[in-house]
Amino acid sequence: MKVKSKKQDRIPGIVISLILFVIECAFLVLLLYTKLISMKYIGIIAAGLLLLLVIVYFLVRKIRKTVPFCIGVVLALLITVVLGLASLYIYKTVSTLDSITGVNQEYTEINVYVKQDDKAQKLADASGYTFGILGELDRTNTDAALKQVYNELGTDVQTSEYAGLGELADALNNGTCGAILLNKAYLDVIAEMDQYGSFPSQIREIASLKVATVVERNTPAAQQTSSADQEQTSSDTSAKDDAVTDEVYTIFVSGIDTRGGMTASSRSDVNIILTLNATTKQILMISTPRDYFVPLSISNGVPDKLTHAGIYGVNVCMDTLDMLYDININYYFRLNFAGFEQIIDALGGVNVNSDYDFDSGNTTGYHFNKGENHLNGEQALVFARERYAFKEGDRQRGRNQMAVIQGVVDKATQPAFLKNYLSVLDSLDGAFETNVPYDVMASLVRKQLDEGGSWQVLSYSVDGTGDTQKPYSMSSKAYVMIPDQNTVDKAKVLMKKVREGFRLSEADVAR
Protein backbone atom coordinates (compact mmCIF):
# COMPACT_ATOMS: atom_id res chain seq x y z
CA MET A 1 0.00 0.00 0.00
CA LYS A 2 2.83 2.34 0.86
CA VAL A 3 4.54 1.74 -2.50
CA LYS A 4 1.26 2.29 -4.29
CA SER A 5 0.71 5.48 -2.35
CA LYS A 6 4.13 6.80 -3.41
CA LYS A 7 3.38 6.08 -7.09
CA GLN A 8 0.04 7.83 -6.86
CA ASP A 9 1.80 10.72 -5.15
CA ARG A 10 4.05 11.19 -8.20
CA ILE A 11 1.56 10.60 -11.03
CA PRO A 12 0.11 14.18 -11.11
CA GLY A 13 3.60 15.67 -11.27
CA ILE A 14 4.65 13.32 -14.07
CA VAL A 15 1.50 14.16 -16.06
CA ILE A 16 2.02 17.92 -15.59
CA SER A 17 5.68 17.63 -16.61
CA LEU A 18 4.85 15.56 -19.69
CA ILE A 19 2.20 18.04 -20.80
CA LEU A 20 4.61 20.92 -20.34
CA PHE A 21 7.31 18.99 -22.23
CA VAL A 22 4.95 18.49 -25.20
CA ILE A 23 3.98 22.19 -25.16
CA GLU A 24 7.64 23.28 -25.11
CA CYS A 25 8.54 20.87 -27.92
CA ALA A 26 5.65 22.16 -30.03
CA PHE A 27 6.85 25.72 -29.47
CA LEU A 28 10.39 24.85 -30.55
CA VAL A 29 9.10 23.11 -33.68
CA LEU A 30 7.10 26.26 -34.48
CA LEU A 31 10.25 28.38 -34.10
CA LEU A 32 12.14 26.08 -36.44
CA TYR A 33 9.33 26.26 -38.98
CA THR A 34 9.34 30.06 -39.09
CA LYS A 35 13.05 30.27 -40.02
CA LEU A 36 13.06 33.67 -38.28
CA ILE A 37 15.47 32.70 -35.49
CA SER A 38 18.94 31.23 -35.92
CA MET A 39 19.86 27.86 -34.44
CA LYS A 40 22.05 29.61 -31.88
CA TYR A 41 19.08 31.35 -30.32
CA ILE A 42 16.82 28.34 -30.70
CA GLY A 43 19.43 26.40 -28.73
CA ILE A 44 19.45 29.03 -26.01
CA ILE A 45 15.64 29.05 -25.88
CA ALA A 46 15.58 25.24 -25.75
CA ALA A 47 18.07 25.22 -22.88
CA GLY A 48 15.99 27.78 -20.98
CA LEU A 49 12.78 25.82 -21.51
CA LEU A 50 14.51 22.61 -20.41
CA LEU A 51 15.68 24.31 -17.24
CA LEU A 52 12.16 25.54 -16.51
CA LEU A 53 10.83 22.03 -17.17
CA VAL A 54 13.28 20.54 -14.66
CA ILE A 55 12.33 23.17 -12.08
CA VAL A 56 8.63 22.46 -12.58
CA TYR A 57 9.22 18.72 -12.32
CA PHE A 58 11.05 18.98 -8.98
CA LEU A 59 8.31 21.25 -7.64
CA VAL A 60 5.39 19.04 -8.68
CA ARG A 61 6.90 15.57 -8.33
CA LYS A 62 5.18 14.98 -4.98
CA ILE A 63 1.59 16.10 -4.65
CA ARG A 64 1.61 15.68 -0.88
CA LYS A 65 4.13 18.53 -0.64
CA THR A 66 1.35 21.05 -1.13
CA VAL A 67 3.27 24.34 -1.25
CA PRO A 68 5.96 23.31 -3.78
CA PHE A 69 3.34 21.47 -5.82
CA CYS A 70 1.11 24.56 -6.04
CA ILE A 71 4.08 26.75 -6.95
CA GLY A 72 5.04 24.26 -9.69
CA VAL A 73 1.50 24.19 -11.09
CA VAL A 74 1.36 27.99 -11.17
CA LEU A 75 4.78 28.13 -12.87
CA ALA A 76 3.71 25.51 -15.44
CA LEU A 77 0.53 27.47 -16.18
CA LEU A 78 2.52 30.69 -16.50
CA ILE A 79 4.98 29.06 -18.92
CA THR A 80 2.07 27.66 -20.94
CA VAL A 81 0.37 31.06 -21.16
CA VAL A 82 3.61 32.81 -22.19
CA LEU A 83 4.36 30.18 -24.84
CA GLY A 84 0.75 30.36 -26.04
CA LEU A 85 0.92 34.12 -26.50
CA ALA A 86 4.32 33.86 -28.16
CA SER A 87 2.94 31.17 -30.49
CA LEU A 88 0.01 33.43 -31.39
CA TYR A 89 2.38 36.26 -32.31
CA ILE A 90 4.61 33.91 -34.28
CA TYR A 91 1.70 32.28 -36.11
CA LYS A 92 0.20 35.66 -36.97
CA THR A 93 3.58 36.89 -38.24
CA VAL A 94 4.18 33.86 -40.45
CA SER A 95 0.60 33.85 -41.71
CA THR A 96 0.79 37.53 -42.68
CA LEU A 97 4.19 37.20 -44.32
CA ASP A 98 2.95 34.18 -46.27
CA SER A 99 -0.03 36.17 -47.55
CA ILE A 100 1.88 39.28 -48.65
CA THR A 101 5.27 37.89 -49.74
CA GLY A 102 6.28 35.94 -52.79
CA VAL A 103 3.52 37.51 -54.92
CA ASN A 104 4.49 36.61 -58.49
CA GLN A 105 1.25 37.49 -60.22
CA GLU A 106 -0.70 40.72 -60.58
CA TYR A 107 -4.09 41.44 -62.06
CA THR A 108 -5.17 44.22 -64.39
CA GLU A 109 -8.81 45.21 -64.44
CA ILE A 110 -10.09 45.62 -68.01
CA ASN A 111 -13.70 46.83 -68.06
CA VAL A 112 -16.46 47.16 -70.62
CA TYR A 113 -18.05 50.62 -70.57
CA VAL A 114 -21.14 52.05 -72.24
CA LYS A 115 -22.71 55.52 -72.07
CA GLN A 116 -24.74 56.28 -68.96
CA ASP A 117 -28.06 56.23 -70.85
CA ASP A 118 -27.31 53.02 -72.76
CA LYS A 119 -29.87 50.23 -72.30
CA ALA A 120 -27.20 47.52 -71.78
CA GLN A 121 -26.95 46.40 -68.16
CA LYS A 122 -24.62 43.43 -68.56
CA LEU A 123 -22.15 42.07 -71.10
CA ALA A 124 -24.72 39.82 -72.79
CA ASP A 125 -26.84 42.90 -73.56
CA ALA A 126 -23.94 44.29 -75.65
CA SER A 127 -23.36 41.13 -77.70
CA GLY A 128 -24.20 42.90 -80.97
CA TYR A 129 -22.21 46.06 -80.22
CA THR A 130 -19.01 47.19 -81.86
CA PHE A 131 -16.37 47.37 -79.13
CA GLY A 132 -13.92 50.26 -79.32
CA ILE A 133 -10.38 49.37 -78.29
CA LEU A 134 -6.98 51.07 -78.28
CA GLY A 135 -4.94 50.11 -81.31
CA GLU A 136 -1.52 49.93 -79.64
CA LEU A 137 -1.68 51.12 -76.04
CA ASP A 138 -1.98 48.26 -73.54
CA ARG A 139 -2.72 45.88 -76.39
CA THR A 140 -1.56 42.72 -74.59
CA ASN A 141 -4.10 43.20 -71.80
CA THR A 142 -6.80 44.24 -74.27
CA ASP A 143 -6.35 41.11 -76.38
CA ALA A 144 -6.46 38.90 -73.29
CA ALA A 145 -9.68 40.61 -72.18
CA LEU A 146 -11.20 40.22 -75.66
CA LYS A 147 -10.69 36.45 -75.40
CA GLN A 148 -12.63 36.47 -72.13
CA VAL A 149 -15.42 38.48 -73.75
CA TYR A 150 -15.56 35.98 -76.63
CA ASN A 151 -15.68 33.03 -74.21
CA GLU A 152 -18.50 34.61 -72.24
CA LEU A 153 -20.59 35.67 -75.22
CA GLY A 154 -19.83 32.60 -77.30
CA THR A 155 -19.65 34.62 -80.48
CA ASP A 156 -17.21 36.77 -82.43
CA VAL A 157 -16.70 40.29 -81.10
CA GLN A 158 -16.76 43.18 -83.55
CA THR A 159 -14.01 45.67 -82.69
CA SER A 160 -12.85 49.05 -83.93
CA GLU A 161 -9.36 50.31 -83.14
CA TYR A 162 -8.48 53.88 -82.13
CA ALA A 163 -5.09 55.57 -81.90
CA GLY A 164 -5.51 57.22 -78.52
CA LEU A 165 -7.72 57.77 -75.49
CA GLY A 166 -9.29 60.93 -76.91
CA GLU A 167 -10.28 59.19 -80.12
CA LEU A 168 -11.68 56.25 -78.15
CA ALA A 169 -13.77 58.54 -75.94
CA ASP A 170 -15.06 60.47 -78.97
CA ALA A 171 -16.08 57.23 -80.68
CA LEU A 172 -18.23 56.20 -77.74
CA ASN A 173 -19.73 59.66 -77.35
CA ASN A 174 -20.70 60.00 -81.01
CA GLY A 175 -22.00 56.44 -81.32
CA THR A 176 -19.32 55.12 -83.68
CA CYS A 177 -18.97 52.24 -81.24
CA GLY A 178 -21.52 50.99 -78.73
CA ALA A 179 -19.07 50.04 -75.98
CA ILE A 180 -15.40 50.38 -75.18
CA LEU A 181 -12.99 47.87 -73.65
CA LEU A 182 -10.51 49.76 -71.48
CA ASN A 183 -8.00 49.34 -68.69
CA LYS A 184 -9.69 50.89 -65.65
CA ALA A 185 -6.50 52.79 -64.76
CA TYR A 186 -6.87 54.84 -67.97
CA LEU A 187 -9.95 56.62 -66.60
CA ASP A 188 -7.74 58.79 -64.39
CA VAL A 189 -5.51 59.53 -67.37
CA ILE A 190 -8.49 60.58 -69.50
CA ALA A 191 -9.67 62.86 -66.69
CA GLU A 192 -6.30 64.68 -66.89
CA MET A 193 -6.85 65.54 -70.56
CA ASP A 194 -8.38 68.81 -71.72
CA GLN A 195 -12.03 68.47 -72.84
CA TYR A 196 -12.34 64.97 -71.36
CA GLY A 197 -12.39 65.71 -67.63
CA SER A 198 -16.05 64.69 -67.29
CA PHE A 199 -15.82 61.57 -69.47
CA PRO A 200 -15.44 59.08 -66.58
CA SER A 201 -18.75 60.32 -65.13
CA GLN A 202 -20.51 59.95 -68.50
CA ILE A 203 -19.91 56.22 -68.83
CA ARG A 204 -21.07 53.12 -66.97
CA GLU A 205 -19.34 49.79 -66.36
CA ILE A 206 -21.27 46.68 -67.45
CA ALA A 207 -18.52 44.06 -67.13
CA SER A 208 -15.19 43.70 -65.36
CA LEU A 209 -12.47 41.32 -66.53
CA LYS A 210 -9.26 40.38 -64.72
CA VAL A 211 -6.10 39.77 -66.74
CA ALA A 212 -3.27 38.01 -64.90
CA THR A 213 0.40 38.84 -65.48
CA VAL A 214 3.39 37.01 -64.02
CA VAL A 215 5.86 39.26 -62.19
CA GLU A 216 9.35 37.92 -62.82
CA ARG A 217 12.51 39.45 -61.39
CA ASN A 218 16.10 38.34 -60.99
CA THR A 219 17.07 37.57 -57.42
CA PRO A 220 20.42 38.87 -56.13
CA ALA A 221 21.92 35.39 -56.14
CA ALA A 222 21.15 35.06 -59.85
CA GLN A 223 22.75 38.41 -60.58
CA GLN A 224 26.22 37.72 -59.26
CA THR A 225 28.83 38.15 -61.95
CA SER A 226 31.96 36.18 -62.53
CA SER A 227 35.35 37.78 -62.08
CA ALA A 228 35.78 37.81 -65.87
CA ASP A 229 32.50 39.67 -66.27
CA GLN A 230 33.53 42.15 -63.59
CA GLU A 231 36.85 42.82 -65.32
CA GLN A 232 35.01 43.40 -68.59
CA THR A 233 32.67 46.01 -67.09
CA SER A 234 34.99 47.63 -64.54
CA SER A 235 36.29 50.10 -67.08
CA ASP A 236 32.76 51.20 -68.02
CA THR A 237 31.20 53.15 -65.14
CA SER A 238 27.92 53.52 -67.04
CA ALA A 239 27.37 49.77 -67.28
CA LYS A 240 24.87 48.11 -64.98
CA ASP A 241 26.44 46.95 -61.73
CA ASP A 242 25.07 43.44 -61.28
CA ALA A 243 27.72 42.33 -58.80
CA VAL A 244 25.43 42.07 -55.82
CA THR A 245 25.08 39.37 -53.20
CA ASP A 246 22.26 38.04 -51.07
CA GLU A 247 23.21 40.75 -48.56
CA VAL A 248 22.33 43.56 -50.97
CA TYR A 249 18.90 44.22 -52.44
CA THR A 250 17.40 46.80 -54.77
CA ILE A 251 13.67 47.18 -54.09
CA PHE A 252 11.00 49.25 -55.80
CA VAL A 253 8.38 50.81 -53.51
CA SER A 254 5.18 51.77 -55.32
CA GLY A 255 2.27 53.72 -53.87
CA ILE A 256 -0.63 53.08 -56.21
CA ASP A 257 -3.30 55.66 -56.92
CA THR A 258 -6.32 53.68 -55.74
CA ARG A 259 -8.29 53.06 -52.57
CA GLY A 260 -9.45 49.65 -53.74
CA GLY A 261 -7.73 46.31 -53.33
CA MET A 262 -4.38 45.25 -54.68
CA THR A 263 -5.78 43.40 -57.70
CA ALA A 264 -5.74 46.19 -60.27
CA SER A 265 -2.90 47.93 -62.08
CA SER A 266 -2.94 51.64 -61.40
CA ARG A 267 -0.90 54.80 -61.77
CA SER A 268 2.10 54.70 -59.47
CA ASP A 269 2.19 57.97 -57.54
CA VAL A 270 4.99 56.92 -55.18
CA ASN A 271 8.15 55.72 -56.91
CA ILE A 272 10.97 55.04 -54.47
CA ILE A 273 13.95 52.76 -54.95
CA LEU A 274 15.42 51.23 -51.81
CA THR A 275 19.02 50.09 -51.95
CA LEU A 276 19.48 47.89 -48.89
CA ASN A 277 22.85 46.62 -47.72
CA ALA A 278 22.36 44.16 -44.85
CA THR A 279 26.11 43.98 -44.20
CA THR A 280 26.64 47.71 -43.62
CA LYS A 281 23.04 48.18 -42.38
CA GLN A 282 22.34 51.00 -44.79
CA ILE A 283 19.12 51.85 -46.61
CA LEU A 284 19.21 54.48 -49.33
CA MET A 285 15.88 55.82 -50.61
CA ILE A 286 15.84 57.39 -54.08
CA SER A 287 12.62 59.20 -54.97
CA THR A 288 11.65 59.78 -58.60
CA PRO A 289 8.84 62.31 -59.30
CA ARG A 290 5.61 60.85 -60.70
CA ASP A 291 5.68 63.23 -63.70
CA TYR A 292 9.27 62.36 -64.71
CA PHE A 293 9.25 62.30 -68.53
CA VAL A 294 11.08 59.10 -69.45
CA PRO A 295 10.71 56.31 -72.02
CA LEU A 296 8.76 53.36 -70.68
CA SER A 297 10.11 49.87 -71.21
CA ILE A 298 7.19 49.19 -73.61
CA SER A 299 6.99 52.53 -75.43
CA ASN A 300 9.76 52.02 -78.00
CA GLY A 301 11.63 55.10 -76.81
CA VAL A 302 8.60 57.42 -76.62
CA PRO A 303 8.64 59.31 -73.28
CA ASP A 304 5.74 59.17 -70.84
CA LYS A 305 5.04 60.23 -67.29
CA LEU A 306 6.59 57.72 -64.91
CA THR A 307 3.29 57.41 -63.04
CA HIS A 308 1.68 55.98 -66.19
CA ALA A 309 4.05 52.99 -66.10
CA GLY A 310 1.86 51.59 -63.34
CA ILE A 311 -1.05 51.30 -65.78
CA TYR A 312 0.86 48.56 -67.58
CA GLY A 313 1.86 46.75 -64.40
CA VAL A 314 4.61 46.68 -61.82
CA ASN A 315 6.95 44.90 -64.25
CA VAL A 316 6.89 47.96 -66.54
CA CYS A 317 7.51 50.27 -63.55
CA MET A 318 10.59 48.33 -62.52
CA ASP A 319 11.91 47.86 -66.05
CA THR A 320 11.50 51.59 -66.73
CA LEU A 321 13.44 52.51 -63.59
CA ASP A 322 16.06 49.90 -64.51
CA MET A 323 16.55 51.78 -67.78
CA LEU A 324 16.66 55.19 -66.09
CA TYR A 325 19.22 54.31 -63.43
CA ASP A 326 21.15 51.45 -65.10
CA ILE A 327 20.29 49.06 -62.29
CA ASN A 328 18.56 45.73 -61.76
CA ILE A 329 15.64 45.95 -59.35
CA ASN A 330 15.24 42.67 -57.49
CA TYR A 331 11.91 43.02 -55.77
CA TYR A 332 8.96 45.33 -55.22
CA PHE A 333 6.68 46.50 -52.40
CA ARG A 334 3.25 47.75 -53.45
CA LEU A 335 0.88 49.68 -51.20
CA ASN A 336 -2.43 51.34 -51.89
CA PHE A 337 -3.46 54.61 -50.24
CA ALA A 338 -6.17 53.02 -48.08
CA GLY A 339 -3.58 50.58 -46.75
CA PHE A 340 -1.22 53.46 -46.08
CA GLU A 341 -3.74 54.99 -43.65
CA GLN A 342 -4.45 51.65 -41.99
CA ILE A 343 -0.79 50.93 -41.27
CA ILE A 344 -0.13 54.39 -39.79
CA ASP A 345 -3.23 54.19 -37.59
CA ALA A 346 -2.32 50.66 -36.47
CA LEU A 347 1.09 51.99 -35.40
CA GLY A 348 -0.65 54.61 -33.27
CA GLY A 349 0.54 57.39 -35.56
CA VAL A 350 4.07 58.36 -36.55
CA ASN A 351 6.41 61.29 -36.01
CA VAL A 352 7.36 62.96 -39.29
CA ASN A 353 9.78 65.80 -39.90
CA SER A 354 8.59 68.51 -42.29
CA ASP A 355 10.96 70.78 -44.18
CA TYR A 356 8.31 73.52 -44.24
CA ASP A 357 5.46 75.08 -42.32
CA PHE A 358 2.43 74.67 -44.63
CA ASP A 359 -1.31 74.11 -44.99
CA SER A 360 -2.56 71.26 -47.14
CA GLY A 361 -4.83 71.92 -50.09
CA ASN A 362 -7.28 69.11 -49.30
CA THR A 363 -10.81 69.71 -48.03
CA THR A 364 -9.82 69.05 -44.42
CA GLY A 365 -7.06 71.65 -44.61
CA TYR A 366 -4.49 70.17 -42.24
CA HIS A 367 -1.66 72.37 -40.99
CA PHE A 368 1.87 71.00 -40.67
CA ASN A 369 4.65 72.63 -38.69
CA LYS A 370 8.25 72.85 -39.75
CA GLY A 371 10.07 70.18 -37.78
CA GLU A 372 8.45 67.22 -36.05
CA ASN A 373 4.73 66.45 -36.44
CA HIS A 374 2.79 63.56 -34.93
CA LEU A 375 0.44 62.32 -37.66
CA ASN A 376 -2.38 59.80 -37.80
CA GLY A 377 -3.11 57.80 -40.96
CA GLU A 378 -5.21 60.41 -42.73
CA GLN A 379 -2.82 63.23 -41.86
CA ALA A 380 0.21 61.21 -42.99
CA LEU A 381 -1.49 60.46 -46.30
CA VAL A 382 -2.31 64.15 -46.84
CA PHE A 383 1.27 65.06 -45.92
CA ALA A 384 2.66 62.51 -48.41
CA ARG A 385 0.35 63.56 -51.26
CA GLU A 386 0.52 67.37 -50.96
CA ARG A 387 2.44 69.15 -53.69
CA TYR A 388 0.64 72.41 -54.50
CA ALA A 389 1.73 74.02 -51.23
CA PHE A 390 5.37 73.92 -52.32
CA LYS A 391 7.35 75.89 -54.86
CA GLU A 392 9.14 72.63 -55.74
CA GLY A 393 5.83 70.78 -56.10
CA ASP A 394 6.30 67.10 -56.86
CA ARG A 395 9.96 67.22 -55.85
CA GLN A 396 9.03 68.13 -52.29
CA ARG A 397 6.22 65.59 -52.28
CA GLY A 398 8.78 62.87 -52.96
CA ARG A 399 10.86 64.06 -50.02
CA ASN A 400 7.79 64.09 -47.80
CA GLN A 401 6.94 60.54 -48.84
CA MET A 402 10.40 59.41 -47.78
CA ALA A 403 10.01 61.32 -44.50
CA VAL A 404 6.85 59.33 -43.77
CA ILE A 405 8.67 56.06 -44.54
CA GLN A 406 11.40 57.16 -42.15
CA GLY A 407 8.74 57.83 -39.51
CA VAL A 408 7.28 54.35 -39.98
CA VAL A 409 10.73 52.74 -39.69
CA ASP A 410 11.48 54.72 -36.51
CA LYS A 411 8.15 53.75 -34.93
CA ALA A 412 8.41 50.09 -35.91
CA THR A 413 11.88 49.77 -34.33
CA GLN A 414 10.79 51.08 -30.92
CA PRO A 415 9.94 48.62 -28.09
CA ALA A 416 6.46 50.18 -27.81
CA PHE A 417 5.75 48.78 -31.27
CA LEU A 418 5.00 45.39 -29.69
CA LYS A 419 1.72 46.59 -28.19
CA ASN A 420 0.47 47.46 -31.70
CA TYR A 421 2.11 44.49 -33.40
CA LEU A 422 -0.97 42.38 -34.12
CA SER A 423 -3.04 45.35 -35.32
CA VAL A 424 -0.22 46.34 -37.70
CA LEU A 425 -0.17 42.83 -39.14
CA ASP A 426 -3.95 42.98 -39.62
CA SER A 427 -3.61 46.32 -41.42
CA LEU A 428 -1.37 44.77 -44.08
CA ASP A 429 -4.03 42.33 -45.25
CA GLY A 430 -5.31 43.29 -48.70
CA ALA A 431 -3.45 46.60 -48.69
CA PHE A 432 0.16 45.57 -49.17
CA GLU A 433 1.98 43.05 -51.31
CA THR A 434 5.53 42.19 -52.28
CA ASN A 435 7.33 39.59 -54.32
CA VAL A 436 10.15 39.40 -51.76
CA PRO A 437 10.28 35.68 -50.91
CA TYR A 438 9.50 34.64 -47.35
CA ASP A 439 12.95 33.09 -47.00
CA VAL A 440 14.60 36.44 -47.81
CA MET A 441 12.48 38.21 -45.20
CA ALA A 442 13.32 35.51 -42.67
CA SER A 443 17.05 35.71 -43.38
CA LEU A 444 17.06 39.48 -42.80
CA VAL A 445 15.24 39.02 -39.49
CA ARG A 446 17.69 36.32 -38.41
CA LYS A 447 20.64 38.49 -39.30
CA GLN A 448 19.28 41.43 -37.35
CA LEU A 449 18.56 39.27 -34.29
CA ASP A 450 22.03 37.73 -34.46
CA GLU A 451 23.99 40.93 -34.98
CA GLY A 452 21.78 43.68 -33.57
CA GLY A 453 22.68 47.28 -34.28
CA SER A 454 20.75 50.18 -35.79
CA TRP A 455 20.19 50.93 -39.45
CA GLN A 456 21.20 54.09 -41.27
CA VAL A 457 18.42 55.43 -43.52
CA LEU A 458 19.27 58.16 -46.05
CA SER A 459 17.21 59.72 -48.81
CA TYR A 460 17.80 61.57 -52.07
CA SER A 461 15.43 62.95 -54.73
CA VAL A 462 16.23 63.40 -58.39
CA ASP A 463 15.16 66.69 -59.96
CA GLY A 464 13.97 68.10 -63.25
CA THR A 465 12.39 71.01 -65.11
CA GLY A 466 8.67 71.46 -65.72
CA ASP A 467 7.46 71.38 -69.32
CA THR A 468 4.40 70.61 -71.47
CA GLN A 469 4.69 67.58 -73.74
CA LYS A 470 2.51 64.82 -75.20
CA PRO A 471 3.11 61.63 -73.18
CA TYR A 472 3.00 58.18 -74.72
CA SER A 473 -0.21 57.25 -72.88
CA MET A 474 -2.13 60.45 -73.65
CA SER A 475 -3.73 62.01 -76.72
CA SER A 476 -2.89 65.58 -75.76
CA LYS A 477 -0.16 67.59 -74.12
CA ALA A 478 0.18 67.64 -70.34
CA TYR A 479 2.55 68.79 -67.63
CA VAL A 480 5.71 66.69 -67.40
CA MET A 481 9.09 66.97 -65.71
CA ILE A 482 12.18 66.78 -67.91
CA PRO A 483 14.88 64.89 -65.94
CA ASP A 484 17.94 66.71 -64.67
CA GLN A 485 20.59 64.23 -65.76
CA ASN A 486 23.07 65.48 -63.17
CA THR A 487 20.75 64.41 -60.35
CA VAL A 488 20.05 61.10 -62.08
CA ASP A 489 23.79 60.45 -62.37
CA LYS A 490 24.28 61.33 -58.70
CA ALA A 491 21.54 58.88 -57.74
CA LYS A 492 23.32 56.18 -59.73
CA VAL A 493 26.57 56.85 -57.88
CA LEU A 494 24.87 56.83 -54.47
CA MET A 495 23.15 53.51 -55.14
CA LYS A 496 26.38 51.98 -56.42
CA LYS A 497 28.25 53.08 -53.30
CA VAL A 498 25.68 51.52 -50.99
CA ARG A 499 25.74 48.28 -52.97
CA GLU A 500 29.53 48.18 -52.73
CA GLY A 501 29.51 48.79 -48.97
CA PHE A 502 30.67 52.41 -48.74
CA ARG A 503 29.31 54.27 -45.72
CA LEU A 504 27.39 57.34 -46.87
CA SER A 505 26.79 60.47 -44.79
CA GLU A 506 24.06 63.10 -44.77
CA ALA A 507 26.43 65.37 -46.69
CA ASP A 508 26.59 62.81 -49.53
CA VAL A 509 22.83 63.01 -50.11
CA ALA A 510 22.46 66.75 -49.52
CA ARG A 511 20.62 68.64 -52.26
C-alpha positions, 0 to 999 in steps of 0.5 A, spaced: 500 500 500 505 504 501 509 503 495 502 504 491 501 510 495 508 513 493 506 512 485 500 515 486 503 521 489 508 522 483 503 521 477 500 528 477 507 531 477 509 526 471 503 528 467 504 535 468 511 535 466 509 531 460 504 536 458 509 541 459 514 537 455 509 536 449 507 544 449 515 546 449 517 541 444 511 544 439 513 551 441 520 549 438 518 546 432 514 552 431 520 556 431 524 552 427 518 552 422 518 560 421 526 560 419 526 567 423 530 565 429 537 562 428 539 555 431 544 559 436 538 562 439 533 556 438 538 552 442 538 558 447 531 558 448 531 550 448 536 550 454 531 555 458 525 551 456 529 545 459 531 548 465 524 551 466 521 544 465 526 541 470 524 546 475 517 544 474 518 537 475 522 537 482 516 542 484 510 538 482 513 531 483 510 529 490 503 532 490 503 531 498 508 537 498 502 542 497 506 548 497 511 546 492 506 542 488 502 549 487 508 553 486 510 548 480 503 548 477 502 555 477 509 556 474 507 551 469 501 554 467 505 561 467 509 558 462 504 555 458 500 562 457 507 565 455 508 560 450 501 560 447 501 568 447 508 567 443 505 562 439 500 566 437 504 572 435 509 567 431 503 564 427 500 571 426 507 573 423 508 567 419 501 567 416 501 575 414 508 574 411 505 568 407 499 572 404 503 578 402 510 575 400 512 571 394 507 575 390 508 573 383 502 574 379 498 581 378 491 582 375 489 588 371 482 590 371 479 591 363 472 593 363 467 594 358 463 601 358 457 604 355 454 611 355 450 612 362 443 612 358 445 606 354 440 600 355 445 595 356 446 592 363 450 586 362 455 584 357 450 579 354 446 585 352 452 588 348 453 582 344 451 585 338 455 592 339 461 594 336 467 594 341 472 600 341 479 598 343 486 602 343 490 600 337 496 599 340 496 602 347 496 596 352 494 591 347 496 585 350 491 586 356 486 588 351 487 582 347 487 577 353 480 581 355 477 580 348 478 572 349 474 572 355 469 576 352 468 571 346 468 566 351 462 569 355 458 571 349 460 565 345 460 569 339 465 573 335 466 580 337 466 586 332 471 591 334 474 598 332 481 600 333 483 607 335 489 611 336 488 614 342 484 615 349 481 621 346 479 618 339 476 612 343 472 617 348 469 620 342 467 614 338 463 612 344 460 619 345 458 620 337 456 612 337 461 610 332 462 604 337 456 601 342 461 600 348 469 600 349 474 595 352 478 599 357 484 598 362 480 601 368 486 605 370 486 609 364 480 613 366 484 617 371 488 619 365 483 621 360 480 625 366 487 629 366 486 631 358 483 637 356 475 636 354 475 629 357 475 631 364 467 629 365 468 623 361 469 618 366 462 620 369 458 619 363 460 612 362 457 606 366 461 599 367 457 593 365 462 588 365 469 587 369 475 582 366 481 580 370 487 579 366 493 576 370 500 577 369 506 574 371 511 578 375 518 575 374 525 578 377 532 576 378 534 575 385 540 577 387 543 570 387 542 570 380 545 576 378 552 575 381 557 576 376 563 572 374 570 575 375 571 575 368 564 579 367 567 584 372 573 585 369 570 586 362 565 592 365 569 595 370 572 600 365 565 602 363 562 606 369 555 607 365 554 599 365 549 596 370 552 593 376 550 586 377 555 584 382 550 584 388 550 578 393 544 576 397 546 581 402 544 587 398 537 588 395 534 593 390 527 594 391 521 598 388 516 601 392 510 603 389 504 607 392 498 606 387 493 611 386 487 607 388 483 606 394 481 599 392 484 592 393 491 590 390 488 586 384 488 592 379 494 595 375 494 603 377 498 609 376 504 609 381 504 615 384 509 613 389 516 611 386 521 610 391 527 605 390 530 602 396 538 600 396 538 595 402 545 593 404 544 588 410 552 587 411 553 595 412 546 596 415 544 601 410 538 603 406 538 608 401 531 611 398 531 614 391 525 618 390 523 619 382 517 624 381 511 621 378 511 626 372 518 624 370 518 624 362 522 618 361 521 612 355 517 606 358 520 599 357 514 598 352 513 605 349 519 604 343 523 610 346 517 614 346 517 618 353 511 618 358 510 620 365 513 615 370 506 614 373 503 611 367 508 605 367 503 603 373 497 602 368 501 597 364 503 593 371 509 593 376 513 589 371 513 595 366 515 600 372 521 596 374 523 595 367 522 603 366 526 605 372 532 599 370 533 603 364 533 610 367 538 608 373 542 602 369 540 598 375 537 591 376 531 591 381 530 585 385 523 586 388 517 590 389 513 593 395 506 595 393 501 599 397 495 602 396 493 609 399 487 606 403 492 601 406 497 606 407 492 609 412 491 603 416 498 601 417 499 608 420 493 608 424 495 601 427 502 603 429 498 609 433 501 614 428 508 616 426 512 622 427 514 625 421 519 631 420 517 637 415 521 641 411 516 647 411 510 650 415 504 649 410 497 648 410 494 642 405 490 643 399 485 638 401 478 639 403 480 638 411 485 643 410 491 640 415 496 644 418 503 641 418 509 645 422 516 645 420 520 640 424 516 634 427 509 632 427 505 627 430 500 624 424 495 619 424 493 615 418 489 620 414 494 626 416 500 622 414 497 620 407 495 628 406 502 630 408 505 625 403 500 627 397 501 634 398 504 638 392 501 644 391 503 648 397 510 647 395 514 651 390 518 645 388 511 641 387 512 634 386 519 634 388 518 636 395 512 631 395 517 625 394 521 628 399 515 628 404 513 621 402 520 618 404 520 622 411 513 618 412 517 612 410 522 614 415 517 615 420 514 608 420 521 605 420 522 609 426 516 607 430 516 600 428 523 599 431 521 602 438 519 597 443 512 600 444 511 597 437 510 590 440 503 593 443 500 594 436 504 588 433 498 584 431 493 590 429 499 592 424 499 585 421 492 585 420 492 592 417 497 589 411 491 584 409 489 586 402 493 593 402 500 591 401 503 586 397 511 584 395 514 579 391 520 578 396 520 571 398 518 569 405 525 566 405 529 572 404 524 576 409 526 571 414 534 571 413 534 578 414 530 578 421 535 572 423 541 576 421 538 582 425 537 578 431 544 575 431 547 581 430 543 587 432 545 594 431 541 600 428 540 601 421 542 608 417 536 610 412 538 616 407 534 619 402 535 623 395 530 625 390 532 626 383 530 633 380 527 636 373 524 642 369 517 642 368 514 642 361 508 641 357 509 635 352 505 629 349 506 623 353 505 616 350 499 614 354 495 620 352 492 624 346 494 631 348 499 635 351 500 635 359 505 637 364 511 633 365 518 633 368 524 633 364 529 629 368 535 633 370 541 628 368 546 630 373 541 628 379 540 622 375 547 620 375 548 622 382 543 617 384 546 612 380 553 613 384 549 613 391 546 607 389 552 603 387 556 606 393 551 603 398 551 596 394 559 596 394 559 597 402 561 604 402 558 608 408 554 614 406 553 620 410 548 626 410 552 630 406 553 625 400 545 626 399 544 633 400 541 637 395 
